Amino acid sequence: MSVTVAMNSVPKPPADILAGFREAPTSIISDNLARLPGCVGLRPFHGKGKLVGSAFTVRTRPGDNLAIHQALALVGKGDVLVIDGGGDETRALVGEIMKEIAQHAGAAGYVIDGAIRDVGAFEAGDFPCFARAVIHRGPYKNGPGEINVPVSVGGCVINPGDIVVGDEDGVVSFSQAEAAKLLVAVKAQMAREEETIRSIREGRYQGSYGKQ
């Protein structure tokens, strides 16, 4: 079956914007997105490493990775492979070899609404990978699929080129158009929370956090 490619590349956010979000916890980003968006049910499988990049999206038939293989031939430096696998956990969509291909291409990481395998290879490294589950069973390679179209991953709609950030707490995404304003708000909250923690440690805290 065929794989449709809507676009071969995605727009890249400014480097300073990505650098700013590299220091920002997903929890604080989520707070400043009205605590609404974010991928539910995914968890990190890599050993360490912050995920920050632009979404290179794939929608595939559950349990099939033909479209992912085609996406790996197109993915660019700093792209996050965001894969809508329908939440299926019965077959792994990527494993160690596809991790190596993506990493060699300069991709920023994987976000997969589905399962992976060869989890030891991910845990031993710092190439970010967020997914639902682990299973030894491999995928079909028949298609169909779509590349760089809007996808739904863990209940979150992600568009090609959206900024994706992932850490120990999970994955959030947002449009490039709102990134600069969002980063200002995130930095301001980070500063407030750092002051709150200082006040607790110094015995000055008087309950301000419960009013935020």
C-alpha positions as CSV (number, residue, x, y, z in Angstrom):
1,M,0.0,0.0,0.0
2,S,1.1,3.6,-0.6
3,V,2.7,6.1,1.7
4,T,1.6,9.7,1.0
5,V,4.2,12.5,1.7
6,A,2.6,15.9,2.3
7,M,5.9,17.7,2.5
8,N,9.6,16.6,2.4
9,S,10.7,18.8,5.2
10,V,9.4,20.9,8.1
11,P,10.1,24.6,9.0
12,K,12.8,24.9,11.7
13,P,12.3,27.1,14.8
14,P,15.0,29.8,15.6
15,A,17.9,28.3,17.4
16,D,17.6,30.6,20.4
17,I,14.0,29.6,20.9
18,L,15.0,25.9,20.9
19,A,17.8,26.7,23.3
20,G,15.5,28.4,25.7
21,F,13.1,25.5,25.8
22,R,16.0,23.1,26.4
23,E,16.2,24.6,29.9
24,A,12.5,24.5,30.5
25,P,10.7,21.6,32.4
26,T,7.7,20.2,30.5
27,S,5.6,20.7,33.7
28,I,6.1,24.5,33.5
29,I,5.5,24.6,29.8
30,S,2.3,22.7,30.4
31,D,1.2,25.2,33.1
32,N,1.6,28.0,30.7
33,L,-0.5,26.2,28.0
34,A,-3.5,26.2,30.4
35,R,-2.5,22.7,31.5
36,L,-4.4,21.3,28.5
37,P,-2.1,19.9,25.8
38,G,0.4,17.1,26.2
39,C,0.8,13.4,25.2
40,V,-0.9,11.1,27.7
41,G,0.3,7.5,28.3
42,L,3.8,7.9,26.9
43,R,7.0,7.5,28.9
44,P,10.7,7.9,28.3
45,F,12.7,4.8,27.4
46,H,16.1,6.4,26.9
47,G,18.7,6.6,29.6
48,K,19.0,10.4,29.6
49,G,18.7,13.4,27.4
50,K,16.2,16.2,26.8
51,L,14.0,16.2,23.7
52,V,13.6,19.5,21.9
53,G,12.9,19.9,18.2
54,S,10.4,20.4,15.4
55,A,7.8,17.7,14.6
56,F,8.3,15.5,11.6
57,T,5.0,13.6,11.7
58,V,4.1,10.1,10.6
59,R,0.7,8.4,10.6
60,T,0.8,4.7,10.1
61,R,-1.4,1.6,10.3
62,P,-1.2,0.1,13.8
63,G,1.7,-2.3,13.9
64,D,3.2,-1.3,10.6
65,N,6.3,0.8,10.1
66,L,6.7,1.2,6.3
67,A,5.9,4.9,6.5
68,I,8.5,5.3,9.3
69,H,11.2,3.8,7.1
70,Q,10.3,6.3,4.4
71,A,10.2,9.2,6.9
72,L,13.8,8.2,8.0
73,A,15.0,8.9,4.5
74,L,13.6,12.4,4.7
75,V,14.1,13.5,8.3
76,G,16.4,16.4,8.9
77,K,18.7,17.6,11.7
78,G,16.8,18.6,14.8
79,D,13.5,16.9,13.6
80,V,11.5,14.9,16.1
81,L,9.9,11.8,14.6
82,V,6.3,12.0,15.9
83,I,4.6,8.8,15.1
84,D,0.8,8.2,15.3
85,G,0.6,4.4,15.6
86,G,-2.9,4.4,16.9
87,G,-1.7,3.5,20.4
88,D,-1.2,-0.1,19.4
89,E,1.0,-2.1,21.8
90,T,1.0,-5.5,20.0
91,R,3.9,-4.8,17.7
92,A,7.0,-2.7,18.0
93,L,7.3,0.1,15.4
94,V,11.0,0.8,16.0
95,G,14.1,-0.9,17.5
96,E,17.8,-0.5,17.8
97,I,18.5,-0.3,14.0
98,M,15.9,2.4,13.5
99,K,17.3,4.3,16.5
100,E,20.7,4.2,14.9
101,I,19.3,5.4,11.5
102,A,17.5,8.3,13.1
103,Q,20.4,9.3,15.3
104,H,22.8,9.2,12.3
105,A,20.5,11.4,10.3
106,G,20.6,14.1,13.1
107,A,17.0,13.6,14.3
108,A,16.3,14.9,17.8
109,G,14.4,11.8,18.9
110,Y,11.2,9.7,18.7
111,V,7.7,10.3,20.1
112,I,5.6,7.2,19.4
113,D,2.0,6.4,20.1
114,G,2.8,2.7,20.0
115,A,5.4,0.2,21.2
116,I,9.2,-0.2,20.7
117,R,11.6,-3.0,21.1
118,D,15.4,-3.4,21.8
119,V,14.7,-1.3,24.9
120,G,18.2,-2.0,26.3
121,A,19.7,-0.1,23.4
122,F,17.6,3.0,24.1
123,E,18.2,2.8,27.9
124,A,22.0,2.6,27.3
125,G,22.1,5.9,25.4
126,D,20.9,9.5,25.3
127,F,18.8,9.4,22.1
128,P,15.4,10.5,23.3
129,C,12.5,8.0,22.8
130,F,9.0,8.3,24.3
131,A,6.5,5.5,23.6
132,R,3.7,3.5,25.2
133,A,5.2,0.1,25.7
134,V,7.9,-2.5,24.9
135,I,7.3,-5.7,23.1
136,H,9.5,-8.2,21.2
137,R,7.1,-8.7,18.3
138,G,8.2,-6.9,15.1
139,P,6.1,-4.8,12.7
140,Y,4.5,-5.3,9.4
141,K,6.0,-3.3,6.5
142,N,3.0,-3.1,4.2
143,G,1.6,0.4,4.7
144,P,-0.3,2.5,4.2
145,G,0.8,5.7,5.8
146,E,1.1,9.5,5.7
147,I,4.1,11.7,6.3
148,N,4.0,15.3,7.6
149,V,0.3,15.6,8.2
150,P,-1.5,16.5,11.4
151,V,-1.4,13.5,13.8
152,S,-2.8,12.6,17.2
153,V,-0.4,11.2,19.7
154,G,-1.5,10.3,23.2
155,G,-4.6,12.5,22.7
156,C,-2.5,15.5,21.6
157,V,-2.9,16.9,18.1
158,I,0.6,17.7,16.7
159,N,1.2,19.5,13.4
160,P,4.3,19.3,11.2
161,G,6.8,21.8,12.4
162,D,5.3,22.2,15.9
163,I,7.9,22.4,18.7
164,V,8.1,19.3,20.7
165,V,9.7,19.1,24.2
166,G,10.1,16.0,26.3
167,D,11.7,15.2,29.6
168,E,11.2,12.8,32.6
169,D,7.6,14.1,33.1
170,G,6.4,13.5,29.5
171,V,5.9,15.3,26.2
172,V,4.3,18.6,25.3
173,S,4.0,20.4,22.0
174,F,3.0,23.8,20.6
175,S,3.0,25.9,17.5
176,Q,6.1,27.9,16.5
177,A,3.9,31.0,16.3
178,E,3.3,31.0,20.0
179,A,6.8,29.9,21.0
180,A,8.4,33.2,21.7
181,K,5.6,34.5,23.9
182,L,5.3,31.2,25.7
183,L,9.1,31.1,26.4
184,V,8.8,34.5,28.2
185,A,6.0,33.2,30.4
186,V,7.9,30.0,31.1
187,K,11.0,31.8,32.1
188,A,9.1,34.1,34.4
189,Q,7.4,31.1,36.1
190,M,10.8,29.3,36.5
191,A,12.1,32.4,38.2
192,R,9.1,32.5,40.6
193,E,9.4,28.9,41.5
194,E,13.2,29.1,42.1
195,E,12.4,32.0,44.5
196,T,9.7,29.9,46.2
197,I,12.2,27.0,46.8
198,R,14.7,29.4,48.2
199,S,12.2,30.9,50.6
200,I,11.3,27.4,51.8
201,R,14.9,26.5,52.4
202,E,15.5,29.7,54.2
203,G,12.4,29.5,56.4
204,R,10.7,32.5,54.7
205,Y,7.9,30.7,52.9
206,Q,4.3,31.9,53.7
207,G,2.1,29.9,51.4
208,S,2.4,31.9,48.2
209,Y,2.7,28.8,46.0
210,G,-0.9,27.7,46.9
211,K,-2.2,30.9,45.5
212,Q,-0.5,30.7,42.0
